Amino acid sequence: MDVILNKVIISDPGTLGGTPVFAGTRVPFQNLIACLEAGDSIDLFLYDFPTVSREQVIAVLETAKDKLLALVA
């Protein structure tokens, strides 16, 4: 996993059974994906999950974008 991603998303067997979560929270990364798939905004996600920072969301989306673009380049 990317260094930036390791600082934003963590997986620890002691936290939600190893489900990838935003660092420093118990909010699964999958919750962000589900919100975006449903058409919700990042602002609504942050409202619903106030322990996650905007910087964390932007960092994980930027990392995902970079990785996807590298695959098609």
Phi, psi and omega per residue, in radians:
M1 nan 2.558 -3.124
D2 -1.072 2.582 -3.123
V3 -1.024 -0.794 3.122
I4 -1.070 -0.782 -3.121
L5 -1.085 -0.664 3.114
N6 -1.104 -0.432 3.121
K7 -1.527 -0.273 -3.072
V8 -1.862 -0.729 -3.136
I9 -2.063 2.250 3.115
I10 -2.203 2.734 3.063
S11 -2.310 2.010 -3.097
D12 -2.305 2.193 -3.134
P13 -0.947 -0.420 -3.140
G14 -1.459 -0.128 3.130
T15 -2.060 1.928 3.137
L16 0.897 0.649 3.066
G17 1.126 0.423 3.114
G18 1.622 0.053 3.080
T19 -1.043 2.321 3.087
P20 -1.064 2.174 -3.126
V21 -2.238 2.812 3.019
F22 -1.176 2.313 -3.104
A23 -0.936 2.364 3.109
G24 1.409 0.103 -3.135
T25 -2.357 3.127 2.986
R26 -2.021 0.448 -3.108
V27 -1.622 1.997 3.129
P28 -1.119 2.461 3.055
F29 -0.980 -0.629 -3.122
Q30 -1.022 -0.479 3.105
N31 -1.096 -0.666 3.089
L32 -1.118 -0.824 -3.126
I33 -1.056 -0.779 -3.141
A34 -1.072 -0.724 3.129
C35 -1.118 -0.778 -3.136
L36 -1.163 -0.699 3.103
E37 -1.086 -0.583 -3.141
A38 -1.368 -0.095 -3.138
G39 1.576 0.146 3.111
D40 -1.305 2.700 3.125
S41 -1.487 2.872 3.035
I42 -1.090 -0.672 3.122
D43 -1.041 -0.718 3.112
L44 -1.160 -0.723 3.079
F45 -1.007 -0.829 -3.126
L46 -1.129 -0.584 3.075
Y47 -1.160 -0.768 -3.128
D48 -1.237 -0.490 -3.092
F49 -2.263 1.295 -3.015
P50 -1.168 -0.197 3.103
T51 -1.401 -0.201 3.081
V52 -1.632 2.378 -3.141
S53 -1.629 2.705 3.058
R54 -1.004 -0.672 -3.132
E55 -1.071 -0.685 3.104
Q56 -1.109 -0.804 -3.134
V57 -1.076 -0.834 -3.127
I58 -1.099 -0.727 -3.138
A59 -1.078 -0.759 -3.118
V60 -1.227 -0.647 3.108
L61 -1.211 -0.692 3.093
E62 -1.106 -0.741 3.124
T63 -1.111 -0.762 3.106
A64 -1.092 -0.745 3.110
K65 -1.047 -0.833 -3.139
D66 -1.047 -0.754 -3.133
K67 -1.157 -0.708 3.118
L68 -1.174 -0.747 3.125
L69 -1.136 -0.585 3.093
A70 -1.152 -0.550 3.138
L71 -1.198 -0.567 -3.082
V72 -1.696 -0.076 -3.119
A73 -1.429 nan nan
